[in-house]
Amino acid sequence: MKSTFLNKEVWFQLILHVVVFTFYSFDRRNPEIQFYQYVFFLNFVIAGLIINYILLPKFLYPGAYLKFAFYVSLVVASVIFIEEEILEKIYFPDTRGTRFLGIVFNLMGTLPTLSILAGFKFGWDALIQQKEVKELRDSVKESELQFLKSQINPHFLFNNLNNLYSYAIEKSPRTPEIILELSGVLRYMLYECKSEYVSLSKEIEQLENFINLGRLQIEGRGNVSFTKEIVQSNFRIAPLILVVFVENAFKHGGSSQTEGIEIDINLNVTEKGLLHFTCTNTFKSESNTNNLDSGIGLENVKKRLVIMYPKLHTLVINSNQEKYKVELTIDLKNAK
């Protein structure tokens, strides 16, 4: 990667120097380039290289601004001295080489060319640094997402193994069916959710499997409804976002009530890719010892939404003494 940037920078510097030399040496009264112009411009090239590859990285970028200004002043003074006291006396001994036109005049002739050579190098370095910062941010983002994903599977597994254990203790005839549903959901989580985004239709399919698993867990203690209206499903979505809210509803609604459980889930996806998701569950606050807004899963999905859908989602969670409601909207079309 660095060698690629180095090669690009070499070509960039070559093209820049050719362009600057063209403007530096152009004279409409005498368009022919003379040999002395190459020599005079070489004086600027050497000074530019010193500023760009010694003074900028050694003093300016680390923040030693006074030292940078001091050494740049020395370089500028050297350019003027070499031009006035050496080059002009060699090539123009009877005209320009006989007199010194003053500091101001020489600065006006020297600073523009050096400023262009050094300024473009500074801009190039800033561009490369910006690219490196972006790559670093993307790497950190990817690492955080992988960490958050790694938390979901154990969290889900522990909760459902506890439920499965209770059914096994009771020797429920539905235990094999629960194991089958659980294995299907886990297979999706472990093997098909490695990508940053997955097919929306596949995610909805697994959401339905998870809801069926939840129905088995609260069988005889309440009702679970799931309605969907999918106008367009050719979108992609971050995996395991919606499942966490549904799991939360089954966990807290089921653990706080022995009967009368009501869980209502609604999913709507418009043609323009706007996803609307609501999940409402009843609960009894006096028997629900766990804070509904806490837990690895819920905190996890909030962080993932911020990372995956910045400014492209809204999440509203409301709860009272009897109901807990999640409302989520995601702009799937404009997500990357």
N, C-alpha and C positions, 0 to 999 in steps of 0.2 A: 504493500500500500504506500509506504513512504517513498519507495523508489519510483512509483508511478507519479506521485506528486513532484518528486525531484525532476524527473524528465519533463513534466509539464512546465515546471518553473523555468527550466533552462530554455525551452522554446519561448516561453513568455518573455523572459529577459532579452533574448535575441531579437524578437520582433519589436519589443519596446525600444531597444537601443537603435534599431534601424529607423524606426519612426521618428524618434527624437533627433537622431543625426540628420535626417532629411530636413526637418524644420530648422535645425541649428545651422545647417550649411546652405540652405536655400537663399539665393539672391536672384531676384527676377531680372536684374540688370546684367548678371553674369551667372546663368544657370549651371555652368560647368563646375563640377566639384574639383577643387585643387588639393594637392597632396597635403599641404600644411593644415587643411581643415580636419583631416583625419588625425593628425598629430595633436592639434588643439583639443579635439573632442576626446581623444584618448586620455587626456588629463582629467576630464570630467568623468570618464568611465571608471578610472582607477579610484577617484574620490568617491564615486557612487558605490562602488563595490566595498570600500572600507566602511562607509556609513551603513550600507545594507546588511553586510554579513559579519561585521565586527561590532560596530557601535550600537546598532539596534538591538541585537540579542544580548549583548553584554551589559548595556547600561539602560536603554529605554524600557525594554520589556520587564526587567527586574524592578524598575521604579527608581533608578538612580538618575533622575532628570537633570540635576545640576551638572553631574559628570558628563552626561550625554551632550548637553548644551556646550560645555567647555570644549570637549573633543571635536564636536561638529564645527565649532568656531575655528579650531586649529586646522581642520581639514579645509575649510573654506579659505582661510588665510593662505594655506599652502597652495591651493589651486591658483589663487590670484598671484602669489609670488612666482610660481613656476611659469605662469603665462606672461606676466609682465617682465620679469627679470631674466628669464631664460629663453622661452619660445619666441617672444616678439623680437628679442635682440638677435636671434638666429635668423628668423625669416623676414623680419622688417627692421633691419638695423638703421636705416636712414629715415624711417617714417614713424610708425607706431612705437618702435623700440627706443626712440629718443626721449620720450616723455612719459610720465606717470599721470594718468587722467584722474586719479583720486579714488578714495575708498568707495564713496557712494556710487560712482559710475561703474566701478568694477563689480560691486555687489549686485547692482541691477543687471549686469550681464552674466553673473555667475549663479546667483540663487535660483532663478527660474528653472534652469536646466537641472541643477542638483535636486531641487524640490520635486521635479517630475520623476526623476530616476528613483529617489528615495521614497516618494509618496506612493508610487505604484507598488513598490516592494512592501511597504507597510500595509497597503490594502490587500495584497496577496496573502501576507501572513495572517491578517485578520480573517480573511476568507477561510484559510486552512484551519485556523483555530476554531472558527465557528462550526466548521464541519466536524472537527474532532469532538467538540463539546456536544454536538447533536448525536454523534455516534455513542458517546459516553452516556448521555441521557437515555438513548434508546436501549443501551445495554443494561442500565440500571432498571429501566422500566420493565424489560423482558425478565430480568432476574426477580424483580418483585412480583411480577405476574406468575412466574413459575413457583415462587414460594407460596403465594396465595392459593394457587391451584393445589399444591401439595397438601395444604391444610384441609381442603374440602373433602377429599376422599376419606381420610381417617375420621373426620368429624361425622360424616354421613354414616360410615361403617359402624362406628361405636354406637350411635343412636339406634340404628336398625338392629344390630346384634342384641342390644338390650331388649328390644321388643320381641325379637325372635326367641330369645331365651325364655321370656315369660310364656310364650305360646308352647314352647317345648316342655316347660315344667307342667303346664296344664294338659299336655298330651293332646293338643288341639289337632283335629284332622286337617286343618288348613295349613299346618306347618310346612309340608312339602311345597304347597303352592306359593307360600311366602318366600321360601328359599329360592324357588325358580324365578320369581319376579325380582328378588334381590340380586341374584346372579346376573340377570339381564341388565339391570341398571348399572351394576358395578362394572360389567364388561364394557359398557359404553363409556363410563367415567375413566376407566384405566387405559383403554386402548384407542378410543375414538376422539378423545378430548385433548389430544396433545397439541393440536393447532390453535393458533390465536383465535380464529373464528371457525365456526362450523356451519353446516347447512341449517337454515331455520326449520325446514321441514323435519330434519332428523332430530333437532333439539325438541320440537313439539311432540314428536313421536315418543321420545324418552320421557318427556314431561308427563305424558299420558300414562306411560308404564309406571312412573313413580306414584302418580295419583292412584292408580289401581292398587299398588302396594300399600298405600296409606289406607285405602278403603278396607283392605283385609285386616289392617291393624285395629281399626275402630269398629269393626263389624258388630252390629247390634247395639251400638251406643250412640248412633247419630246418622246424619246424612252428609254426603259429599257430592257437590255438583260442580261440573266443569263444562263451560260453554265456550265455544270458539267461533270466530268468524275471520277466516283467513282469505282475504281478497287476492293477495299476492304473496307467494311463499318463496320466490326466487331471490331471497336475500340471505345474508349470513349474519350470524350473531355470536357474541362471545359465549362459550359453553358454560353451563351450570350457573347461570345467573338466576333464572326464574325458579329453578328447583329449590334453591335455598329458602326462598320465601314460602314455598309450598311446604317444605320440610318443617319450617318454623311454625306454620299453622297446625300441622299434625302434631308436632311435639308439644306445644303449649296448650292447644285446644284439647288434645287427647289426654294429657297428663293431669289436667285440672278438672276434668269432668268424667264422671262415670256413665252419664247418659245425657241426651239432649245436645250432642255435639253437632254444630252446623259449620260446615266449611264450604264457602262459595268462591270458585275460581273462574275468572273470565279473561279471555285472551282475544284481542282484536288486532289484526294487521291490515292496514289500508294499502291501496294500490301504490301510494307514494312512499311506502316503507315506514310509516309511523306505527310503532307498536304500542298498544295500550294494554296494560296488564293490571288486574286488580285481584287481590286475595284477601278474603274476609273470613275470620274465624271467631267463634264464641269462646269464651273462657271464664273461669271464675277466679277473680283476683285473690280471694282469701285462701284458695287452695293451690294457687300457682306461685310457688315460692321463687321460681326463677324470674329474673327481670326479662320481660319480653324483648327489650331493645338491646340486650347483651348477648354474648355468645360468639364463638369463633365464626360460625357461618354467616350471621347477619353483618357483623363488622367486616368480615372478609368481602362480602358482595358489595358493600358500600365503597370500599377502597377500589375494588375492581371496576366499578362503574365510573368512578372518577378518572381512573387511568385509561379505560377503554373508550369511554364516551364523554370526554370533556366538553361541556357546553352543549351536549347532544342528548341529555337525559334529564328527567325530573323524577325525584323520588319523594313521595309524601307518605308518612306513616302516622296514623292516628289511632288512639286507643282510649276507651272509656272503661267503665267497671265491668262491661260484659262483652265488648267486641274489640277486635284488633284488626285494623284494615291497612293494607299496603296498596298504594297506587304508584305504578311505574310507567313512564313513557320514555321510549327510546327512538331516536331518529336513525333507523337502520340504513337508509339510503345514503346519507351524507357521512356515515362512518367510513373509516379507511378500509 
